[in-house]
Amino acid sequence: MPSEAPFLQEEILKLKYQRRAIILAHNYQRDEVQEIADFVGDSLELSRTASTIDCEVIVFAGVRFMAESASILCPDKKVLLTEVEAGCPMADMIRVDSPRDKITGFPGFKIPPQYIYPRETTLRDIKGKYPGVPVVAYVNTTADVKAESDVCCTSANVVKVIESLPDEQVICIPDRNLSMWAQHNTKKKVIAWDGYCHVHERAKTEDVERARREHPKALFMAHPECRLDVLEMADNVTSTSGMLRFAKASSEKEFVVGTELGLLYRLKKENPDKVFYPLRKDMICPEMKKTTIESLVRALKETTYLVKVDNEIRVPARKALDRMLAIR
């Protein structure tokens, strides 16, 4: 950690008190950002937590759609995203019907060119092709996409959400790998959007085979955003929060982790007697790593970058989230 970090940490604590703020950090954030945060978790878990906390300002160390979700669930609180250009390439692979440069959420955000999805199909196009078929939107979507959907899901409950619907087929957006995993576990027809997470997509079966040779005693945990052939080789397929619970509850001492490397910090911190190996050492999300300690200081000092979802989007998006939360 940089030598100025202790000073910056003290400044953050002082600013938090002055602004009546809390800091939320996603499981994929830098170690030092997770360490200073008030709450660390997955995106929906953090937003739900924020909605129950008495505060005026939420500083979200994550990516744009996460800050949007916090704004949807906490409309009376000021939500700040730590880095204006921190976005999710997969979330930006789907749009409702607007040109791509008009759905970026707020001024200053640009989609990295290498992540621009070439398909011209929109969400309304696919809804028109399958009239009446409900849309299940992964929480890793922009607010306007959630607003155009029927119900949201997480990587942990996608099958449960699909099974809760009376329809025999569903449209599942935007992650094709999560959709394939859902199809693998339901008899309903899942119509998948062709998006993906570039971090999880790079994991291959040969990586699993190599990891098993190098760590024969380790259990392999995989995130559902990985490809189906990789998921079929896993000892446990689950979300980041699910991995934390699984590792803590298991009597085993070694684990291969098939998700973004940021989760290893919390896994090691919460299980000091266990060993965790990354499936691949390049499973790093550069968008998540844009936030630094300095980002937190600036956000608190300058009230940047404010994310506010307008009511015309927030209300229907909130309904899609609430429908998911009502499923038991």
C-alpha positions as CSV (number, residue, x, y, z in Angstrom):
1,M,0.0,0.0,0.0
2,P,1.4,3.5,-0.8
3,S,3.1,5.4,2.0
4,E,0.4,8.1,1.9
5,A,-2.4,5.6,2.4
6,P,-2.7,6.0,6.2
7,F,-3.1,9.7,5.8
8,L,-5.7,9.3,3.1
9,Q,-7.5,6.7,5.2
10,E,-7.7,9.3,8.0
11,E,-9.0,11.9,5.6
12,I,-11.6,9.5,4.3
13,L,-12.8,8.8,7.8
14,K,-13.1,12.5,8.6
15,L,-14.9,13.3,5.3
16,K,-17.3,10.4,5.9
17,Y,-18.3,11.8,9.3
18,Q,-18.7,15.3,7.9
19,R,-20.8,14.2,4.9
20,R,-22.8,11.5,6.8
21,A,-21.6,9.1,4.1
22,I,-21.0,5.4,3.8
23,I,-18.6,3.6,1.4
24,L,-19.8,0.5,-0.5
25,A,-17.2,-1.6,-2.2
26,H,-17.8,-4.5,-4.6
27,N,-16.0,-7.8,-4.0
28,Y,-13.8,-7.1,-7.1
29,Q,-12.4,-3.8,-5.8
30,R,-8.7,-3.3,-4.9
31,D,-7.6,-4.7,-1.6
32,E,-7.1,-1.2,0.0
33,V,-10.5,0.0,-1.2
34,Q,-12.2,-3.0,0.3
35,E,-10.3,-2.4,3.6
36,I,-11.6,1.2,4.0
37,A,-15.2,0.4,2.9
38,D,-18.0,0.2,5.4
39,F,-19.6,-2.7,3.5
40,V,-18.2,-5.1,0.9
41,G,-20.3,-7.5,-1.1
42,D,-22.0,-8.0,-4.5
43,S,-23.8,-5.2,-6.2
44,L,-27.4,-5.9,-5.2
45,E,-26.5,-6.9,-1.6
46,L,-24.7,-3.6,-1.2
47,S,-27.6,-1.5,-2.6
48,R,-30.1,-3.3,-0.3
49,T,-27.8,-2.7,2.7
50,A,-27.5,1.0,1.8
51,S,-31.3,1.3,1.7
52,T,-31.4,0.3,5.4
53,I,-28.6,2.7,6.6
54,D,-29.3,6.1,8.0
55,C,-26.9,8.2,5.9
56,E,-27.1,11.1,3.4
57,V,-24.4,10.0,0.9
58,I,-23.5,6.7,-0.6
59,V,-20.1,6.4,-2.2
60,F,-20.1,3.3,-4.5
61,A,-16.8,1.8,-5.3
62,G,-17.9,-0.3,-8.3
63,V,-19.2,0.3,-11.8
64,R,-22.0,2.4,-13.2
65,F,-24.9,0.0,-13.1
66,M,-24.2,-0.6,-9.4
67,A,-24.5,3.0,-8.6
68,E,-27.7,3.1,-10.6
69,S,-29.1,0.3,-8.6
70,A,-28.3,2.1,-5.4
71,S,-30.1,5.2,-6.8
72,I,-33.1,3.0,-7.7
73,L,-33.3,1.6,-4.2
74,C,-32.3,4.7,-2.3
75,P,-33.9,7.6,-4.2
76,D,-33.6,10.0,-1.2
77,K,-29.9,9.5,-0.9
78,K,-27.0,11.1,-2.8
79,V,-25.2,8.3,-4.7
80,L,-21.7,8.9,-5.9
81,L,-19.7,6.7,-8.3
82,T,-16.0,6.8,-7.5
83,E,-14.8,6.8,-11.1
84,V,-16.9,8.3,-13.9
85,E,-15.6,5.9,-16.6
86,A,-16.0,2.8,-14.6
87,G,-18.5,0.8,-16.6
88,C,-19.5,-2.8,-17.2
89,P,-18.8,-3.9,-20.8
90,M,-21.4,-6.7,-20.5
91,A,-24.1,-4.4,-19.3
92,D,-23.4,-2.1,-22.3
93,M,-23.8,-5.0,-24.7
94,I,-27.6,-4.5,-24.6
95,R,-29.7,-1.4,-25.0
96,V,-33.4,-0.7,-25.0
97,D,-33.7,1.1,-28.3
98,S,-31.5,4.2,-28.1
99,P,-28.2,4.9,-30.0
100,R,-25.4,3.6,-27.8
101,D,-24.0,7.1,-27.2
102,K,-27.2,8.1,-25.6
103,I,-27.5,5.4,-22.9
104,T,-24.3,6.1,-21.0
105,G,-26.1,7.3,-17.9
106,F,-24.3,10.6,-17.3
107,P,-21.8,12.9,-19.0
108,G,-18.2,11.8,-19.2
109,F,-18.7,8.0,-19.5
110,K,-17.3,6.3,-22.6
111,I,-17.5,2.6,-23.5
112,P,-14.0,1.3,-24.2
113,P,-13.9,0.6,-28.0
114,Q,-12.8,-3.0,-27.5
115,Y,-16.0,-3.7,-25.6
116,I,-18.5,-2.2,-28.0
117,Y,-20.9,-5.0,-29.0
118,P,-21.5,-5.0,-32.8
119,R,-25.0,-6.4,-32.9
120,E,-27.7,-3.9,-33.8
121,T,-30.6,-5.8,-32.2
122,T,-32.2,-4.0,-29.2
123,L,-34.2,-5.3,-26.3
124,R,-37.4,-4.0,-27.8
125,D,-36.5,-5.9,-31.0
126,I,-36.3,-9.2,-29.2
127,K,-39.4,-8.4,-27.2
128,G,-41.2,-7.8,-30.5
129,K,-40.0,-11.1,-31.9
130,Y,-41.3,-12.9,-28.8
131,P,-44.5,-11.0,-27.8
132,G,-45.7,-11.7,-24.3
133,V,-42.6,-13.6,-23.2
134,P,-41.3,-12.2,-19.9
135,V,-37.8,-10.6,-19.8
136,V,-35.5,-11.7,-16.9
137,A,-32.8,-9.1,-16.5
138,Y,-29.6,-9.8,-14.7
139,V,-28.8,-7.1,-12.1
140,N,-25.7,-6.5,-14.2
141,T,-27.7,-4.2,-16.5
142,T,-28.3,-0.5,-16.9
143,A,-31.3,1.1,-15.2
144,D,-33.2,1.6,-18.5
145,V,-32.8,-2.0,-19.4
146,K,-34.2,-3.0,-16.0
147,A,-37.1,-0.7,-16.5
148,E,-37.9,-2.4,-19.8
149,S,-37.8,-5.9,-18.1
150,D,-40.3,-7.9,-16.1
151,V,-38.2,-9.1,-13.3
152,C,-34.5,-9.0,-12.3
153,C,-32.3,-11.9,-11.2
154,T,-28.9,-12.4,-9.7
155,S,-26.3,-15.0,-10.6
156,A,-27.4,-16.9,-7.4
157,N,-31.2,-16.9,-8.0
158,V,-31.6,-16.9,-11.8
159,V,-33.1,-20.4,-11.9
160,K,-35.4,-19.7,-9.0
161,V,-36.6,-16.5,-10.7
162,I,-37.3,-18.4,-14.0
163,E,-39.1,-21.2,-12.2
164,S,-41.3,-18.7,-10.4
165,L,-42.8,-17.4,-13.7
166,P,-45.9,-19.2,-15.1
167,D,-44.6,-18.9,-18.7
168,E,-42.9,-21.9,-20.4
169,Q,-40.3,-19.7,-22.0
170,V,-38.4,-16.6,-20.9
171,I,-36.0,-14.0,-22.4
172,C,-32.8,-13.9,-20.3
173,I,-30.5,-10.9,-20.7
174,P,-27.6,-10.0,-21.2
175,D,-25.2,-12.8,-20.2
176,R,-25.3,-15.9,-22.5
177,N,-23.3,-17.9,-20.1
178,L,-25.7,-17.3,-17.2
179,S,-28.5,-18.1,-19.5
180,M,-26.9,-21.4,-20.6
181,W,-26.4,-22.3,-16.9
182,A,-30.1,-21.5,-16.2
183,Q,-31.1,-23.6,-19.3
184,H,-29.0,-26.4,-17.9
185,N,-31.1,-26.3,-14.7
186,T,-34.6,-25.7,-15.9
187,K,-37.0,-27.4,-18.3
188,K,-38.3,-24.0,-19.5
189,K,-37.0,-22.6,-22.8
190,V,-34.5,-19.8,-22.1
191,I,-34.0,-17.3,-25.0
192,A,-30.5,-15.9,-24.4
193,W,-29.0,-12.6,-25.3
194,D,-25.5,-12.9,-26.8
195,G,-23.6,-10.9,-24.2
196,Y,-20.8,-12.0,-21.9
197,C,-18.4,-10.9,-19.2
198,H,-14.9,-10.8,-20.8
199,V,-13.2,-11.7,-17.5
200,H,-15.2,-14.9,-17.0
201,E,-15.4,-15.7,-20.7
202,R,-11.6,-16.2,-20.9
203,A,-11.7,-19.2,-18.4
204,K,-11.4,-22.5,-20.4
205,T,-11.6,-26.2,-19.6
206,E,-7.9,-26.5,-20.1
207,D,-7.5,-24.0,-17.2
208,V,-9.5,-26.2,-15.0
209,E,-7.5,-29.3,-16.0
210,R,-4.3,-27.5,-15.3
211,A,-5.5,-26.2,-11.9
212,R,-6.6,-29.7,-10.9
213,R,-3.1,-31.1,-11.8
214,E,-1.4,-28.3,-9.9
215,H,-3.7,-28.4,-6.9
216,P,-5.2,-31.9,-6.7
217,K,-6.7,-31.4,-3.2
218,A,-8.5,-28.2,-4.0
219,L,-12.2,-27.7,-4.7
220,F,-13.0,-25.7,-7.8
221,M,-15.6,-22.8,-7.3
222,A,-16.9,-21.2,-10.5
223,H,-19.0,-18.1,-11.1
224,P,-22.1,-18.7,-13.4
225,E,-20.7,-16.1,-15.8
226,C,-18.2,-18.7,-16.9
227,R,-18.8,-20.8,-19.9
228,L,-21.0,-23.9,-19.5
229,D,-18.3,-26.4,-20.2
230,V,-16.2,-24.8,-17.4
231,L,-19.2,-24.8,-15.0
232,E,-19.8,-28.5,-15.6
233,M,-16.4,-29.2,-14.2
234,A,-16.9,-27.2,-11.0
235,D,-17.4,-28.6,-7.5
236,N,-19.6,-25.5,-6.8
237,V,-21.2,-23.0,-9.1
238,T,-22.2,-19.9,-7.2
239,S,-22.1,-16.1,-7.0
240,T,-19.3,-14.2,-5.2
241,S,-21.3,-14.2,-2.0
242,G,-22.0,-17.9,-2.4
243,M,-18.2,-18.6,-2.8
244,L,-17.6,-16.8,0.5
245,R,-20.2,-18.9,2.2
246,F,-19.1,-22.1,0.6
247,A,-15.4,-21.6,1.5
248,K,-16.2,-20.7,5.1
249,A,-18.6,-23.7,5.6
250,S,-16.4,-26.3,3.9
251,S,-14.0,-28.5,5.8
252,E,-11.6,-28.5,2.9
253,K,-8.5,-26.3,3.0
254,E,-7.7,-25.6,-0.6
255,F,-9.8,-23.9,-3.3
256,V,-9.4,-22.9,-6.9
257,V,-11.4,-19.7,-7.5
258,G,-13.0,-19.1,-10.9
259,T,-13.9,-15.4,-10.8
260,E,-12.3,-12.0,-10.7
261,L,-9.2,-11.9,-8.6
262,G,-10.5,-9.2,-6.3
263,L,-12.5,-11.8,-4.4
264,L,-9.4,-13.6,-3.2
265,Y,-8.6,-10.7,-0.7
266,R,-11.9,-11.3,1.2
267,L,-11.7,-15.1,0.9
268,K,-8.2,-15.1,2.4
269,K,-9.2,-12.5,5.1
270,E,-12.2,-14.5,6.2
271,N,-10.5,-17.9,6.0
272,P,-6.9,-17.4,7.2
273,D,-6.4,-21.1,7.7
274,K,-7.3,-21.9,4.0
275,V,-5.5,-21.5,0.7
276,F,-7.0,-20.0,-2.4
277,Y,-5.7,-20.2,-6.0
278,P,-6.9,-18.2,-8.9
279,L,-8.1,-20.2,-11.9
280,R,-6.3,-17.8,-14.1
281,K,-4.0,-14.9,-13.0
282,D,-5.4,-12.6,-15.7
283,M,-9.0,-12.7,-14.5
284,I,-8.9,-9.0,-13.7
285,C,-11.6,-6.4,-14.5
286,P,-9.9,-3.2,-15.4
287,E,-13.1,-1.3,-14.8
288,M,-13.3,-2.4,-11.2
289,K,-9.7,-1.5,-10.6
290,K,-10.1,2.1,-11.7
291,T,-11.2,3.1,-8.2
292,T,-8.3,3.9,-5.8
293,I,-8.1,5.4,-2.4
294,E,-7.6,8.8,-4.1
295,S,-10.9,8.2,-5.9
296,L,-12.7,7.9,-2.6
297,V,-11.2,11.1,-1.2
298,R,-12.1,13.0,-4.4
299,A,-15.7,11.7,-4.4
300,L,-16.2,12.7,-0.8
301,K,-14.5,16.1,-1.2
302,E,-16.0,17.1,-4.5
303,T,-19.3,15.2,-4.6
304,T,-18.3,13.4,-7.7
305,Y,-19.7,11.6,-9.6
306,L,-23.4,12.0,-8.9
307,V,-25.7,9.2,-10.2
308,K,-29.4,9.9,-10.2
309,V,-31.9,7.7,-12.0
310,D,-34.9,9.7,-13.1
311,N,-38.3,8.6,-11.8
312,E,-39.6,7.6,-15.3
313,I,-36.8,4.9,-15.3
314,R,-36.4,4.4,-11.6
315,V,-40.1,3.4,-10.9
316,P,-40.4,0.6,-13.4
317,A,-36.8,-0.6,-12.7
318,R,-37.7,-0.7,-9.0
319,K,-40.7,-2.8,-9.8
320,A,-38.5,-5.4,-11.6
321,L,-36.2,-5.5,-8.6
322,D,-39.0,-5.8,-6.1
323,R,-40.6,-8.6,-8.1
324,M,-37.3,-10.5,-7.7
325,L,-37.0,-9.7,-4.0
326,A,-40.6,-11.0,-3.4
327,I,-39.6,-14.4,-4.7
328,R,-39.0,-16.8,-1.8
